[in-house]
Amino acid sequence: MTSPAAATGPQTSSLIIGNALSIPKLIYGTAWKKERTADLVYAALKTGFRAVDTAAQPKHYDERGVGEGIGRAICEGIVNRKDLFIQTKFTPLNSQSETLPYDRFAPLVDMVHQSVQSSLKNFTFVGQEPYLDGLILHGPMDTIDDTMIVWKTLESYAPHRIRHLGLSNTTLSTLEAVYARASLKPAIVQNRFWSRTGFERALRSYCRENDMVFQAFWTITANRELLESEPVRFVAQNAGVDAVAAYYSLLVALGNLAVLDGTTDTAHMAADLEIEKVGLWADNENRAWSQTLKTFQAMLGDL
């Protein structure tokens, strides 16, 4: 089935789902940045990124460093808090290391509260009440009942402290179970994008049908063949952008999809954001764009 976006170029500002969720198509990913985190986040915002992904998981993320980088950009007038989409995650104990944002012996509800409070502290900026645009459950708990305990606890912070909730590393069946039982429905699903899961076709379709944004990660690492494919080369050549921007443009045009981009190279940051340039070319060359997108969809099994 052709996606809703098949006839148009990639939208270049924000992805708007109904009247609820507005999020940039490219999200700066901060995993494994360690001591470089603050400087890289600052550089990404200065280059033009307006969405940042992190997690309350010191094993792989420096959430405090993310807040420092954002705070620096706000203080220098590069961005305003209201123009940013900041999302973090609650990470279950089995995916943590010795350093934790909560007491490992606390009841599950208290773990969630402690993690959220720690995150809000990291994203407190001068003169503003802290809030998170997105809070993602980093992975489902061992049982759906425990998953819903976490979810219901997170719901207690909506809408003032947490605007949107999401799931990561989830199966479609778990997502459906949470969606059925949640008062605040999932707005975000963040999963690997790769051939081993059929590029999450069924899950992405469910997201489109239920006004959720699918956030793709491992988008380049696991998909070199897509990055080097003929549709990507055609868009890159004709739109005058590099392969990554062309690839990202085809992905976001699949509908309800945003991409995590974790580059540490400032030149690549700027080049990746040129999906706007692809949008302008696609608007002028709609027939060529539509056919190229259909070819790309066929490679993913979306048609």
C-alpha positions as CSV (number, residue, x, y, z in Angstrom):
1,M,0.0,0.0,0.0
2,T,1.3,3.4,-0.9
3,S,2.0,5.7,2.1
4,P,0.1,8.9,2.5
5,A,3.2,10.9,1.6
6,A,4.0,9.2,-1.7
7,A,2.9,12.1,-3.9
8,T,4.7,14.9,-2.1
9,G,8.2,15.8,-1.1
10,P,9.5,15.6,2.5
11,Q,8.0,18.2,4.8
12,T,10.9,20.2,6.1
13,S,9.9,22.0,9.3
14,S,8.0,19.8,11.7
15,L,6.0,16.6,11.6
16,I,2.5,17.4,12.9
17,I,0.3,14.6,13.9
18,G,-3.3,15.8,14.4
19,N,-3.2,18.7,16.7
20,A,-1.2,16.9,19.4
21,L,2.4,16.3,18.4
22,S,4.8,18.6,16.5
23,I,8.3,17.3,16.1
24,P,11.2,18.0,13.7
25,K,11.9,15.3,11.2
26,L,15.5,15.0,12.3
27,I,16.3,14.4,15.9
28,Y,19.8,14.7,17.3
29,G,20.8,11.5,19.0
30,T,23.1,11.7,22.0
31,A,24.0,8.1,22.8
32,W,27.7,7.3,23.4
33,K,28.9,10.9,23.2
34,K,30.3,10.7,26.8
35,E,32.4,13.8,27.7
36,R,31.7,15.4,24.3
37,T,28.0,15.4,24.9
38,A,27.5,19.1,25.9
39,D,29.7,20.4,23.1
40,L,28.1,18.2,20.5
41,V,24.5,19.1,21.5
42,Y,25.4,22.8,21.5
43,A,26.9,22.4,18.0
44,A,23.9,20.5,16.7
45,L,21.5,23.3,17.9
46,K,23.8,26.0,16.5
47,T,23.7,24.1,13.2
48,G,20.0,23.9,13.1
49,F,18.7,20.8,14.9
50,R,15.6,21.5,17.0
51,A,15.0,18.1,18.6
52,V,17.2,16.2,20.9
53,D,17.0,12.6,22.2
54,T,18.6,11.3,25.3
55,A,17.9,8.9,28.2
56,A,18.3,8.7,32.0
57,Q,20.7,5.9,31.4
58,P,24.3,6.9,32.4
59,K,25.6,3.6,30.9
60,H,25.1,5.0,27.4
61,Y,24.0,8.7,27.8
62,D,25.1,11.8,29.6
63,E,21.7,13.4,30.2
64,R,23.2,16.2,32.3
65,G,25.6,17.0,29.5
66,V,22.6,17.2,27.1
67,G,21.0,19.7,29.4
68,E,24.2,21.7,29.7
69,G,24.5,21.9,25.9
70,I,20.9,23.1,25.5
71,G,21.3,25.6,28.3
72,R,24.3,27.1,26.7
73,A,22.5,27.5,23.4
74,I,19.5,29.1,25.2
75,C,21.7,31.5,27.2
76,E,23.4,32.6,24.0
77,G,20.1,33.3,22.2
78,I,20.6,30.6,19.6
79,V,17.3,28.9,20.5
80,N,14.3,29.4,22.8
81,R,13.1,26.5,24.9
82,K,9.7,26.7,23.3
83,D,11.2,26.0,19.9
84,L,12.8,22.7,21.0
85,F,11.6,19.2,21.3
86,I,13.5,17.5,24.2
87,Q,12.9,13.8,24.9
88,T,14.4,11.5,27.3
89,K,13.7,8.0,28.6
90,F,12.9,5.9,31.7
91,T,15.3,3.0,31.5
92,P,14.4,-0.2,33.4
93,L,16.9,-1.6,35.9
94,N,18.0,-4.5,33.8
95,S,19.3,-2.1,31.2
96,Q,21.3,0.1,33.6
97,S,24.8,-0.1,35.1
98,E,26.0,0.7,38.6
99,T,25.3,4.4,38.2
100,L,21.6,5.0,38.4
101,P,19.1,7.9,38.3
102,Y,17.1,6.1,41.0
103,D,17.4,3.8,44.0
104,R,17.8,0.2,42.7
105,F,15.9,-1.1,45.7
106,A,12.9,1.2,45.5
107,P,9.5,0.1,44.4
108,L,8.9,0.4,40.7
109,V,6.6,3.5,41.0
110,D,9.3,5.3,43.1
111,M,12.0,4.4,40.5
112,V,9.9,6.1,37.9
113,H,9.3,9.2,40.0
114,Q,13.0,9.5,40.9
115,S,14.1,9.1,37.2
116,V,11.6,11.7,36.0
117,Q,12.6,14.2,38.7
118,S,16.3,13.6,37.9
119,S,15.5,14.3,34.2
120,L,13.5,17.4,35.0
121,K,16.4,18.7,37.1
122,N,18.7,18.2,34.1
123,F,16.4,20.2,31.9
124,T,15.8,23.1,34.2
125,F,16.7,26.4,32.5
126,V,16.9,29.8,34.0
127,G,13.6,31.5,34.4
128,Q,11.6,28.6,33.1
129,E,9.6,25.7,34.7
130,P,11.1,22.4,33.5
131,Y,9.2,20.1,31.2
132,L,9.8,17.4,28.8
133,D,8.3,17.2,25.3
134,G,8.6,13.5,25.3
135,L,9.3,10.7,27.8
136,I,9.9,7.3,26.3
137,L,9.8,4.0,28.1
138,H,13.2,2.7,26.9
139,G,12.0,-0.9,26.7
140,P,8.9,-2.7,27.9
141,M,9.0,-4.3,31.4
142,D,9.0,-8.0,31.8
143,T,5.2,-8.1,32.1
144,I,2.5,-6.0,30.6
145,D,1.3,-5.3,34.2
146,D,4.6,-3.8,35.2
147,T,4.8,-1.9,31.9
148,M,1.5,-0.3,32.7
149,I,2.6,0.6,36.2
150,V,5.4,2.6,34.6
151,W,3.1,4.0,32.0
152,K,0.4,5.1,34.6
153,T,3.1,6.7,36.7
154,L,4.4,8.7,33.7
155,E,0.8,9.7,32.9
156,S,0.6,11.5,36.3
157,Y,3.1,14.1,34.9
158,A,1.0,15.0,31.9
159,P,0.4,17.5,30.4
160,H,2.4,20.1,32.3
161,R,5.7,18.2,33.1
162,I,5.5,15.6,30.3
163,R,3.8,16.5,27.1
164,H,3.9,13.1,25.2
165,L,4.7,9.5,26.1
166,G,6.3,6.8,24.0
167,L,7.7,3.3,23.8
168,S,11.1,2.1,22.5
169,N,12.4,-1.3,21.5
170,T,8.9,-2.6,21.4
171,T,6.9,-5.2,19.5
172,L,3.7,-4.5,17.8
173,S,1.7,-6.7,20.3
174,T,3.1,-4.8,23.3
175,L,2.4,-1.5,21.7
176,E,-1.2,-2.6,21.0
177,A,-1.6,-3.7,24.6
178,V,-0.3,-0.4,26.0
179,Y,-2.4,1.6,23.6
180,A,-5.6,-0.3,24.6
181,R,-5.0,0.3,28.4
182,A,-3.4,3.7,28.4
183,S,-5.3,6.9,29.2
184,L,-2.6,9.0,27.6
185,K,-2.0,7.1,24.3
186,P,1.5,6.6,23.0
187,A,2.6,9.4,20.7
188,I,6.1,8.1,19.9
189,V,7.5,4.7,19.0
190,Q,11.3,4.5,18.7
191,N,12.7,1.3,17.2
192,R,15.6,0.0,15.1
193,F,15.1,0.5,11.4
194,W,16.6,-2.5,9.6
195,S,15.9,-5.5,7.4
196,R,15.9,-8.1,10.2
197,T,12.5,-6.8,11.3
198,G,11.2,-6.1,7.8
199,F,11.9,-2.4,8.4
200,E,9.0,-2.5,11.0
201,R,6.4,-2.4,8.2
202,A,3.5,-3.5,10.4
203,L,4.5,-1.4,13.3
204,R,5.0,1.7,11.2
205,S,1.5,1.1,9.6
206,Y,0.0,0.9,13.1
207,C,1.7,4.1,14.0
208,R,0.3,5.9,10.9
209,E,-3.2,4.5,11.6
210,N,-3.1,5.7,15.2
211,D,-1.4,9.1,14.8
212,M,1.9,8.1,16.3
213,V,5.4,9.1,15.2
214,F,7.8,6.3,14.4
215,Q,11.4,7.3,15.2
216,A,14.0,5.3,13.4
217,F,17.4,4.6,14.8
218,W,20.3,2.5,13.4
219,T,19.1,4.1,10.2
220,I,22.5,4.3,8.5
221,T,24.6,1.7,10.5
222,A,22.3,-1.2,9.6
223,N,21.3,0.0,6.1
224,R,24.4,0.7,4.0
225,E,22.7,-1.0,1.0
226,L,19.8,1.5,1.2
227,L,22.2,4.5,1.6
228,E,23.9,3.3,-1.6
229,S,20.8,2.5,-3.5
230,E,19.7,3.9,-6.8
231,P,16.8,5.9,-5.5
232,V,19.1,7.6,-3.0
233,R,21.7,8.3,-5.6
234,F,19.1,9.8,-8.0
235,V,17.7,12.1,-5.3
236,A,21.1,13.2,-4.2
237,Q,22.3,14.0,-7.7
238,N,19.1,15.8,-8.8
239,A,18.5,17.7,-5.5
240,G,22.2,18.6,-5.1
241,V,22.6,17.1,-1.6
242,D,24.7,14.3,-0.2
243,A,23.5,10.7,0.1
244,V,22.5,11.0,3.8
245,A,20.2,13.9,3.2
246,A,18.7,12.2,0.2
247,Y,18.2,8.9,2.2
248,Y,16.6,10.8,5.2
249,S,14.3,12.6,2.8
250,L,13.0,9.4,1.3
251,L,12.5,7.9,4.8
252,V,10.5,10.9,6.3
253,A,8.3,10.8,3.2
254,L,7.1,7.4,4.2
255,G,4.7,9.1,6.6
256,N,4.7,9.7,10.3
257,L,8.5,9.0,10.5
258,A,11.3,10.9,12.1
259,V,15.0,10.0,12.0
260,L,17.6,9.9,14.9
261,D,20.8,11.4,13.6
262,G,23.8,11.0,15.9
263,T,26.7,12.4,13.8
264,T,29.6,14.0,15.6
265,D,30.8,15.9,12.6
266,T,29.5,19.5,12.4
267,A,29.9,19.5,8.6
268,H,27.7,16.4,8.4
269,M,25.2,18.0,10.7
270,A,24.7,20.8,8.2
271,A,24.6,18.5,5.3
272,D,22.1,16.2,6.9
273,L,19.7,19.1,7.5
274,E,19.5,19.7,3.8
275,I,16.4,17.7,3.5
276,E,14.8,21.1,3.1
277,K,16.6,21.4,-0.2
278,V,15.3,18.0,-1.3
279,G,11.8,19.3,-0.5
280,L,12.2,22.2,-2.8
281,W,13.4,19.9,-5.6
282,A,10.6,17.5,-5.0
283,D,8.0,20.2,-5.2
284,N,9.3,21.3,-8.6
285,E,9.9,17.8,-9.9
286,N,6.9,16.0,-8.4
287,R,6.7,13.2,-11.0
288,A,10.3,12.3,-10.7
289,W,10.1,12.4,-6.9
290,S,6.9,10.3,-6.8
291,Q,8.4,7.6,-9.0
292,T,11.6,7.5,-7.0
293,L,9.8,7.3,-3.7
294,K,7.7,4.4,-5.1
295,T,10.8,2.6,-6.0
296,F,12.3,3.2,-2.6
297,Q,9.0,2.0,-0.9
298,A,9.2,-1.2,-3.0
299,M,12.7,-1.9,-1.7
300,L,11.3,-1.7,1.8
301,G,8.3,-3.9,1.0
302,D,5.9,-1.0,1.7
303,L,4.1,-1.4,-1.7
